[in-house]
Amino acid sequence: MADPDRIVIEAMRPDDWADVALIYRRGLDTGDASFETEVPAWETWDAAHLTEPRLVARAGERLLGWAALSPVSDRCVYGGVAEDSVYVDPAAAGRGVGTALLTELAARAAQAGIWTLQAGIFPENRASIALHQRCGFRIVGVRERLGQHHGRWRDVVLLERRSEAI
């Protein structure tokens, strides 16, 4: 019998979308997860993200979190650079879900030929910055007043992680 508390990282399936969208919504509701304010339809989200890797974390049948990559540019020179998204259900916080997801995402990204992962994180989201640093990202700088979110200008901390294969 499988351990219902054991965290398993596996490929995201289209039928995971309802749970992925719910976890995404919970992240957006914090006000510090993204400039996005609404969860898009599956088709929109699917078109905006690379097809591989897309990961979910499960404990038994329960989805605890997800991670995926978006291209940073259509220009071919940036073909090996992607931006990560990592979202963990608040009920699963502190269980190592984010670390497991981001570690596996980075490994699979490198296998897929992606040499740089980047993340743009609001400075107030200290947990996400700490997660990225634990997983080998370094702070490149702060992009001041990059955009408005809920009527106020927000800074974004830019982090990156280079593949060890480079």
C-alpha positions as CSV (number, residue, x, y, z in Angstrom):
1,M,0.0,0.0,0.0
2,A,1.3,3.5,-1.0
3,D,2.1,5.9,1.8
4,P,-0.5,8.7,1.6
5,D,2.0,11.2,3.2
6,R,4.9,10.4,0.8
7,I,5.4,13.3,-1.7
8,V,5.8,12.2,-5.3
9,I,6.9,14.5,-8.1
10,E,5.5,13.5,-11.5
11,A,4.5,15.0,-14.9
12,M,1.5,17.3,-14.9
13,R,-1.5,15.9,-16.8
14,P,-4.2,18.0,-18.4
15,D,-6.8,16.4,-16.0
16,D,-4.7,18.0,-13.1
17,W,-5.8,21.4,-14.2
18,A,-8.7,21.9,-11.8
19,D,-6.3,21.2,-8.8
20,V,-3.5,23.2,-10.4
21,A,-5.9,26.2,-11.0
22,L,-7.1,26.0,-7.4
23,I,-3.6,26.1,-6.0
24,Y,-2.7,28.9,-8.4
25,R,-5.8,30.9,-7.3
26,R,-4.8,30.5,-3.6
27,G,-1.3,31.9,-4.5
28,L,-2.8,34.8,-6.4
29,D,-5.1,35.6,-3.5
30,T,-2.0,36.3,-1.3
31,G,-1.4,39.4,-3.5
32,D,2.4,38.6,-3.5
33,A,2.7,35.7,-5.9
34,S,2.3,37.3,-9.3
35,F,1.2,40.3,-11.3
36,E,-1.6,38.1,-12.6
37,T,-4.9,38.6,-10.9
38,E,-7.0,35.9,-12.5
39,V,-6.3,32.2,-13.2
40,P,-6.6,31.8,-17.0
41,A,-8.5,29.1,-18.8
42,W,-6.5,25.9,-19.4
43,E,-6.0,26.7,-23.1
44,T,-4.4,30.1,-22.3
45,W,-2.2,28.7,-19.6
46,D,-1.2,25.7,-21.7
47,A,-0.2,28.0,-24.7
48,A,1.9,30.2,-22.4
49,H,4.0,27.4,-20.9
50,L,6.6,25.0,-22.2
51,T,5.2,21.5,-22.7
52,E,8.1,20.0,-20.7
53,P,8.8,20.0,-17.9
54,R,5.5,20.6,-16.1
55,L,5.3,18.9,-12.7
56,V,3.0,18.3,-9.9
57,A,3.6,17.1,-6.3
58,R,1.2,14.5,-4.9
59,A,0.7,12.8,-1.6
60,G,-1.6,9.9,-2.3
61,E,-4.4,11.3,-4.5
62,R,-4.0,14.9,-3.2
63,L,-2.2,17.5,-5.4
64,L,0.1,19.6,-3.2
65,G,1.7,21.9,-5.7
66,W,2.9,22.4,-9.2
67,A,5.8,23.9,-11.2
68,A,6.2,24.8,-14.9
69,L,8.3,26.9,-17.2
70,S,7.5,29.8,-19.6
71,P,9.7,31.0,-22.4
72,V,11.2,34.4,-21.7
73,S,11.4,35.3,-25.4
74,D,10.5,34.1,-28.9
75,R,14.0,35.0,-30.1
76,C,16.1,31.8,-30.8
77,V,19.1,33.1,-28.8
78,Y,16.9,32.8,-25.7
79,G,15.7,29.3,-26.5
80,G,17.5,27.9,-23.4
81,V,16.2,30.5,-21.0
82,A,12.9,30.0,-19.2
83,E,11.0,31.5,-16.3
84,D,9.8,29.2,-13.6
85,S,6.5,29.2,-11.7
86,V,6.2,27.2,-8.5
87,Y,3.0,27.2,-6.4
88,V,2.3,25.1,-3.3
89,D,-1.0,24.7,-1.6
90,P,-0.9,26.7,1.6
91,A,-2.1,23.6,3.5
92,A,1.1,21.8,2.4
93,A,3.5,24.6,3.4
94,G,6.6,23.6,5.3
95,R,6.6,20.0,4.0
96,G,9.4,20.5,1.4
97,V,7.0,20.5,-1.5
98,G,8.4,23.6,-3.1
99,T,12.0,22.4,-2.8
100,A,11.1,19.0,-4.3
101,L,9.3,20.6,-7.2
102,L,11.9,23.3,-8.0
103,T,14.8,20.8,-7.6
104,E,13.2,18.4,-10.1
105,L,12.1,21.2,-12.4
106,A,15.7,22.4,-12.6
107,A,17.0,18.9,-13.3
108,R,14.5,18.2,-16.0
109,A,15.0,21.7,-17.6
110,A,18.7,21.0,-17.9
111,Q,18.0,17.6,-19.5
112,A,15.7,19.5,-22.0
113,G,18.6,21.9,-22.9
114,I,17.5,24.9,-20.8
115,W,20.7,26.5,-19.5
116,T,19.2,29.4,-17.5
117,L,16.2,29.5,-15.2
118,Q,15.0,32.8,-14.0
119,A,12.4,33.9,-11.5
120,G,10.8,37.3,-10.9
121,I,9.5,37.5,-7.3
122,F,8.0,40.3,-5.3
123,P,10.3,41.2,-2.4
124,E,7.5,40.6,0.1
125,N,7.4,37.0,-1.0
126,R,10.3,36.0,1.2
127,A,9.4,32.3,1.3
128,S,9.7,32.1,-2.5
129,I,13.0,34.0,-2.6
130,A,14.4,31.7,0.1
131,L,13.1,28.6,-1.8
132,H,14.9,29.7,-4.9
133,Q,18.1,30.5,-3.1
134,R,18.0,27.0,-1.5
135,C,17.7,25.5,-4.9
136,G,20.8,27.3,-6.3
137,F,19.3,30.5,-7.6
138,R,21.2,33.8,-7.0
139,I,19.8,37.3,-6.8
140,V,20.7,39.2,-9.9
141,G,19.1,42.5,-8.8
142,V,15.9,44.3,-8.1
143,R,13.8,45.7,-10.9
144,E,12.3,48.8,-9.3
145,R,8.6,49.7,-9.9
146,L,8.4,47.1,-12.7
147,G,4.7,47.2,-13.0
148,Q,1.5,48.1,-11.2
149,H,-0.4,45.5,-9.2
150,H,-3.7,46.3,-7.6
151,G,-3.1,50.0,-8.1
152,R,0.4,50.2,-6.7
153,W,3.9,50.0,-8.2
154,R,5.7,46.8,-7.4
155,D,9.4,45.9,-7.3
156,V,10.5,42.5,-8.6
157,V,13.6,40.6,-7.4
158,L,15.2,38.9,-10.4
159,L,16.9,35.5,-9.6
160,E,18.6,33.1,-11.9
161,R,20.1,29.6,-11.9
162,R,22.5,28.4,-14.5
163,S,22.6,24.8,-15.5
164,E,25.7,22.9,-14.2
165,A,26.1,21.5,-17.7
166,I,27.2,25.0,-19.0
